[in-house]
């Protein structure tokens, strides 16, 4: 294959991450080089969790050295290193646009990150390059989700309608804030270049890098923000890294993945460890049914089903239908640990 990949570190290896190294004959791309320690409820000692986080951090930094391009799909710490900015030296960065489709906490993280980049690589302050906020109008995000919004859709009920009304109000408040906040421009210094890639395509020899428009981080109007997915293509081979779509929960995202029909799909799963808190059974069922549909309707040869998912020991029970469907349709579905010939840590801790 001309599109080769390596799961550098994932949750199934014991620390939160979805870092993936993708190489083609033209370019080497490292996606989401970040890591975070497992949550307190993860069934392992603190010393083990710290060890796995340190081990993963070393492996990610080693992978950075092999990459021409670094992709950061959003500003959660398990997807980028905010402080060790020298690791980005001599790299082209494709990073989530910090000026729109972003919540308040990630905007603050972005400001801190770009401040460090400006000082480290440009010897200037971020304030010196900020631009006046550009007043823009934004379409209703639900207009891009015709399947999830269809009245025949089983989960489209009065409760969801009320949630969507609240979501629209929240979104409009975000728009008002984006249109009043100074813009952080794309950056270019001698040793680094930063681009905002959402909705764009870039070519490197025979390799195409495509990036989606902003996607909800999980459910519609998820308060944790937006992400983008990354598509790497070389001739007739295709890999998609979906970032944090949580399953996907949203039916239109599953439809998009089916139409893209990648050879390899890096798919994060539903947050079953948050079941009853940030994940309810309705949205768990949506995520499971969408993953089943992808397996049935796409010709994807390999699905790495990891990140968020293997953070609790019953993750395969909660997503049983997905694993059974993959076996029935002879689709290779596995965690990153299993792809590497290992047992997921959550199933192997003593």
DAKACOR-V164882 format. One record per run of one state. SS is the DSSP state (@ for helix, = for strand, . for the rest). FROM is the first residue (numbers start at 1). TO is the last residue. Records with the same first field share a line. If there is no record, write none. Layout:
BEGIN
SS->FROM-TO, FROM-TO
END
This chain:
BEGIN
.->1-3, 14-15, 17-17, 24-27, 32-35, 37-45, 66-68, 73-84, 89-90, 96-103, 123-125, 129-130, 132-140, 145-145, 150-157, 179-182, 184-186, 190-191, 196-200, 205-206, 212-214, 217-225, 228-229, 235-236, 242-250, 261-263, 269-271, 276-278, 280-280, 298-301, 307-308, 312-314, 319-319, 329-331, 335-335, 340-344, 349-350
=->4-10, 16-16, 18-23, 28-31, 36-36, 69-72, 91-95, 131-131, 183-183, 187-189, 192-195, 201-204, 207-211, 215-216, 226-227, 230-234, 237-241, 264-268, 275-275, 279-279, 302-306, 332-334
@->11-13, 46-65, 85-88, 104-122, 126-128, 141-144, 146-149, 158-178, 251-260, 272-274, 281-297, 309-311, 315-318, 320-328, 336-339, 345-348
END
